[in-house]
Amino acid sequence: MLNREGDRYLYLQISEVIRSRIIAELSPGDVVISEAGIQREFNVARTTARRAIRVLRNQGLVHTRQGQGTFVSVPGELRPVGRDKPLYRHIAGEIRERIKAGDLAARQQIPSEVTLVRSYEAARETVRRAIALLRDEGWVYSVPHRGTYVSPEEQWPSTTTGQ
């Protein structure tokens, strides 16, 4: 089953096993094995189980609903996120477009991490990565213990960057 001595990470091997189960046995909307189930079945650490699920989520095969579990995705139904564009870039792109369109004004707080996690059905780390990208590009700034805000327009990057 798993090659613990091989050159491939365990989480990649596990994600392939689960992927084959999804294709052979499950339908869209069905529950996928939980992190705890992965830990028990494959005798691995929680971080390994999380990474395996993350691989499947990034491939668009599954989606996670916080507090409910992980489910088989309906192909093309969730979001138009291609394999060539990671979810965090998609989230950052949508927030960037809202800023450019004026939906989020300068010095206005952007939606919280919790709100973004729920609306995109994404992992918290994915949302944090999207915000970090926007911050690195100059679209937003964060105030510790207060939130993340749209940068003043004069600090926005030129229209040729951050696309």
C-alpha positions as YAML, in Angstrom:
chain: A
units: angstrom
residues:
- id: 1
  name: MET
  ca: [0.00, 0.00, 0.00]
- id: 2
  name: LEU
  ca: [2.12, 2.98, 1.21]
- id: 3
  name: ASN
  ca: [5.84, 3.01, 0.60]
- id: 4
  name: ARG
  ca: [7.14, 4.62, 3.78]
- id: 5
  name: GLU
  ca: [10.75, 4.20, 2.68]
- id: 6
  name: GLY
  ca: [10.28, 5.57, -0.85]
- id: 7
  name: ASP
  ca: [11.06, 8.94, -2.34]
- id: 8
  name: ARG
  ca: [7.41, 10.14, -2.49]
- id: 9
  name: TYR
  ca: [5.81, 11.96, 0.40]
- id: 10
  name: LEU
  ca: [3.19, 9.95, 2.28]
- id: 11
  name: TYR
  ca: [0.55, 12.65, 1.85]
- id: 12
  name: LEU
  ca: [0.91, 12.41, -1.96]
- id: 13
  name: GLN
  ca: [0.58, 8.63, -1.83]
- id: 14
  name: ILE
  ca: [-2.50, 8.92, 0.40]
- id: 15
  name: SER
  ca: [-4.10, 11.55, -1.85]
- id: 16
  name: GLU
  ca: [-3.69, 9.16, -4.81]
- id: 17
  name: VAL
  ca: [-5.39, 6.34, -2.88]
- id: 18
  name: ILE
  ca: [-8.29, 8.61, -1.93]
- id: 19
  name: ARG
  ca: [-8.48, 9.99, -5.47]
- id: 20
  name: SER
  ca: [-8.86, 6.48, -6.87]
- id: 21
  name: ARG
  ca: [-11.61, 5.76, -4.31]
- id: 22
  name: ILE
  ca: [-13.43, 8.95, -5.32]
- id: 23
  name: ILE
  ca: [-13.30, 7.99, -8.98]
- id: 24
  name: ALA
  ca: [-14.31, 4.35, -8.42]
- id: 25
  name: GLU
  ca: [-16.77, 4.49, -5.52]
- id: 26
  name: LEU
  ca: [-18.07, 7.99, -4.74]
- id: 27
  name: SER
  ca: [-20.44, 10.47, -6.35]
- id: 28
  name: PRO
  ca: [-20.52, 14.28, -6.16]
- id: 29
  name: GLY
  ca: [-21.71, 15.37, -2.73]
- id: 30
  name: ASP
  ca: [-20.63, 12.15, -0.98]
- id: 31
  name: VAL
  ca: [-18.59, 12.46, 2.20]
- id: 32
  name: VAL
  ca: [-14.88, 11.76, 1.85]
- id: 33
  name: ILE
  ca: [-12.83, 10.09, 4.59]
- id: 34
  name: SER
  ca: [-12.10, 12.53, 7.42]
- id: 35
  name: GLU
  ca: [-8.68, 13.61, 8.63]
- id: 36
  name: ALA
  ca: [-9.16, 11.42, 11.69]
- id: 37
  name: GLY
  ca: [-10.13, 8.52, 9.43]
- id: 38
  name: ILE
  ca: [-6.99, 9.04, 7.35]
- id: 39
  name: GLN
  ca: [-4.89, 9.10, 10.52]
- id: 40
  name: ARG
  ca: [-6.36, 5.79, 11.69]
- id: 41
  name: GLU
  ca: [-6.39, 3.98, 8.35]
- id: 42
  name: PHE
  ca: [-2.92, 4.99, 7.19]
- id: 43
  name: ASN
  ca: [-1.32, 5.40, 10.63]
- id: 44
  name: VAL
  ca: [-0.06, 8.93, 9.91]
- id: 45
  name: ALA
  ca: [0.09, 12.27, 11.71]
- id: 46
  name: ARG
  ca: [-2.68, 14.84, 11.47]
- id: 47
  name: THR
  ca: [-0.54, 17.17, 9.33]
- id: 48
  name: THR
  ca: [-0.02, 14.38, 6.80]
- id: 49
  name: ALA
  ca: [-3.78, 13.77, 6.67]
- id: 50
  name: ARG
  ca: [-4.42, 17.51, 6.19]
- id: 51
  name: ARG
  ca: [-1.88, 17.72, 3.38]
- id: 52
  name: ALA
  ca: [-3.49, 14.78, 1.59]
- id: 53
  name: ILE
  ca: [-6.92, 16.47, 1.73]
- id: 54
  name: ARG
  ca: [-5.37, 19.79, 0.63]
- id: 55
  name: VAL
  ca: [-3.92, 18.13, -2.49]
- id: 56
  name: LEU
  ca: [-7.38, 16.82, -3.41]
- id: 57
  name: ARG
  ca: [-8.97, 20.21, -2.70]
- id: 58
  name: ASN
  ca: [-6.38, 21.99, -4.86]
- id: 59
  name: GLN
  ca: [-7.14, 19.54, -7.67]
- id: 60
  name: GLY
  ca: [-10.82, 20.45, -7.39]
- id: 61
  name: LEU
  ca: [-11.86, 16.91, -6.48]
- id: 62
  name: VAL
  ca: [-13.17, 17.77, -3.02]
- id: 63
  name: HIS
  ca: [-14.36, 20.75, -1.04]
- id: 64
  name: THR
  ca: [-14.47, 21.24, 2.70]
- id: 65
  name: ARG
  ca: [-17.30, 22.75, 4.70]
- id: 66
  name: GLN
  ca: [-16.07, 23.93, 8.05]
- id: 67
  name: GLY
  ca: [-17.60, 21.86, 10.83]
- id: 68
  name: GLN
  ca: [-19.30, 19.47, 8.38]
- id: 69
  name: GLY
  ca: [-16.55, 17.58, 6.59]
- id: 70
  name: THR
  ca: [-15.02, 17.05, 3.18]
- id: 71
  name: PHE
  ca: [-17.19, 16.21, 0.18]
- id: 72
  name: VAL
  ca: [-16.71, 15.11, -3.42]
- id: 73
  name: SER
  ca: [-17.02, 18.14, -5.68]
- id: 74
  name: VAL
  ca: [-19.27, 18.43, -8.68]
- id: 75
  name: PRO
  ca: [-16.94, 19.06, -11.63]
- id: 76
  name: GLY
  ca: [-16.99, 22.74, -12.55]
- id: 77
  name: GLU
  ca: [-19.74, 23.64, -10.08]
- id: 78
  name: LEU
  ca: [-17.90, 25.21, -7.17]
- id: 79
  name: ARG
  ca: [-15.71, 27.91, -8.68]
- id: 80
  name: PRO
  ca: [-13.97, 28.54, -11.95]
- id: 81
  name: VAL
  ca: [-10.58, 27.81, -10.42]
- id: 82
  name: GLY
  ca: [-8.36, 25.94, -12.84]
- id: 83
  name: ARG
  ca: [-5.46, 23.75, -11.84]
- id: 84
  name: ASP
  ca: [-3.20, 26.41, -13.30]
- id: 85
  name: LYS
  ca: [-4.56, 29.01, -10.86]
- id: 86
  name: PRO
  ca: [-4.44, 28.14, -7.15]
- id: 87
  name: LEU
  ca: [-7.46, 29.05, -5.03]
- id: 88
  name: TYR
  ca: [-5.56, 31.70, -3.06]
- id: 89
  name: ARG
  ca: [-4.77, 33.54, -6.31]
- id: 90
  name: HIS
  ca: [-8.42, 33.33, -7.31]
- id: 91
  name: ILE
  ca: [-9.51, 34.81, -3.97]
- id: 92
  name: ALA
  ca: [-6.90, 37.56, -4.19]
- id: 93
  name: GLY
  ca: [-7.99, 38.31, -7.76]
- id: 94
  name: GLU
  ca: [-11.63, 38.71, -6.77]
- id: 95
  name: ILE
  ca: [-10.75, 41.00, -3.85]
- id: 96
  name: ARG
  ca: [-8.42, 43.00, -6.13]
- id: 97
  name: GLU
  ca: [-11.25, 43.43, -8.66]
- id: 98
  name: ARG
  ca: [-13.63, 44.58, -5.90]
- id: 99
  name: ILE
  ca: [-11.06, 47.18, -4.87]
- id: 100
  name: LYS
  ca: [-10.58, 48.40, -8.46]
- id: 101
  name: ALA
  ca: [-14.36, 48.56, -8.98]
- id: 102
  name: GLY
  ca: [-14.79, 50.66, -5.84]
- id: 103
  name: ASP
  ca: [-16.80, 48.02, -3.95]
- id: 104
  name: LEU
  ca: [-14.08, 48.18, -1.29]
- id: 105
  name: ALA
  ca: [-12.95, 51.77, -0.73]
- id: 106
  name: ALA
  ca: [-9.57, 53.02, 0.48]
- id: 107
  name: ARG
  ca: [-9.08, 52.47, 4.22]
- id: 108
  name: GLN
  ca: [-12.19, 50.24, 4.33]
- id: 109
  name: GLN
  ca: [-11.83, 46.88, 6.02]
- id: 110
  name: ILE
  ca: [-11.96, 43.90, 3.69]
- id: 111
  name: PRO
  ca: [-14.03, 40.85, 4.69]
- id: 112
  name: SER
  ca: [-12.56, 39.00, 7.67]
- id: 113
  name: GLU
  ca: [-10.68, 35.70, 7.39]
- id: 114
  name: VAL
  ca: [-13.67, 33.87, 8.82]
- id: 115
  name: THR
  ca: [-16.02, 35.45, 6.27]
- id: 116
  name: LEU
  ca: [-13.68, 34.59, 3.39]
- id: 117
  name: VAL
  ca: [-13.20, 31.01, 4.64]
- id: 118
  name: ARG
  ca: [-16.98, 30.54, 4.67]
- id: 119
  name: SER
  ca: [-17.74, 32.24, 1.37]
- id: 120
  name: TYR
  ca: [-15.01, 30.41, -0.57]
- id: 121
  name: GLU
  ca: [-15.22, 27.17, 1.41]
- id: 122
  name: ALA
  ca: [-11.46, 27.46, 1.70]
- id: 123
  name: ALA
  ca: [-8.94, 26.59, 4.36]
- id: 124
  name: ARG
  ca: [-7.87, 29.43, 6.65]
- id: 125
  name: GLU
  ca: [-4.30, 29.14, 5.38]
- id: 126
  name: THR
  ca: [-5.53, 29.60, 1.80]
- id: 127
  name: VAL
  ca: [-7.30, 32.82, 2.78]
- id: 128
  name: ARG
  ca: [-4.25, 34.04, 4.69]
- id: 129
  name: ARG
  ca: [-2.11, 33.38, 1.63]
- id: 130
  name: ALA
  ca: [-4.50, 35.41, -0.55]
- id: 131
  name: ILE
  ca: [-4.37, 38.33, 1.89]
- id: 132
  name: ALA
  ca: [-0.58, 38.09, 2.10]
- id: 133
  name: LEU
  ca: [-0.39, 38.27, -1.70]
- id: 134
  name: LEU
  ca: [-2.58, 41.38, -1.76]
- id: 135
  name: ARG
  ca: [-0.50, 42.91, 1.03]
- id: 136
  name: ASP
  ca: [2.76, 42.16, -0.83]
- id: 137
  name: GLU
  ca: [1.32, 43.76, -3.98]
- id: 138
  name: GLY
  ca: [0.27, 46.89, -2.05]
- id: 139
  name: TRP
  ca: [-3.51, 46.56, -2.35]
- id: 140
  name: VAL
  ca: [-4.11, 46.11, 1.38]
- id: 141
  name: TYR
  ca: [-2.44, 46.61, 4.73]
- id: 142
  name: SER
  ca: [-3.09, 44.88, 8.04]
- id: 143
  name: VAL
  ca: [-3.47, 46.36, 11.49]
- id: 144
  name: PRO
  ca: [-2.71, 43.81, 14.24]
- id: 145
  name: HIS
  ca: [-5.80, 42.75, 16.18]
- id: 146
  name: ARG
  ca: [-8.00, 45.01, 14.00]
- id: 147
  name: GLY
  ca: [-8.11, 43.56, 10.49]
- id: 148
  name: THR
  ca: [-6.98, 44.17, 6.94]
- id: 149
  name: TYR
  ca: [-7.82, 47.37, 5.09]
- id: 150
  name: VAL
  ca: [-7.69, 48.65, 1.52]
- id: 151
  name: SER
  ca: [-4.58, 50.76, 0.94]
- id: 152
  name: PRO
  ca: [-5.00, 54.40, -0.10]
- id: 153
  name: GLU
  ca: [-5.32, 54.59, -3.90]
- id: 154
  name: GLU
  ca: [-1.99, 56.34, -4.35]
- id: 155
  name: GLN
  ca: [-0.29, 53.26, -2.86]
- id: 156
  name: TRP
  ca: [-1.94, 50.77, -5.22]
- id: 157
  name: PRO
  ca: [0.38, 49.05, -7.65]
- id: 158
  name: SER
  ca: [0.39, 50.12, -11.28]
- id: 159
  name: THR
  ca: [-2.23, 48.38, -13.41]
- id: 160
  name: THR
  ca: [0.45, 46.19, -15.01]
- id: 161
  name: THR
  ca: [1.30, 44.37, -11.75]
- id: 162
  name: GLY
  ca: [-0.73, 42.06, -9.56]
- id: 163
  name: GLN
  ca: [-2.88, 40.72, -12.37]
...
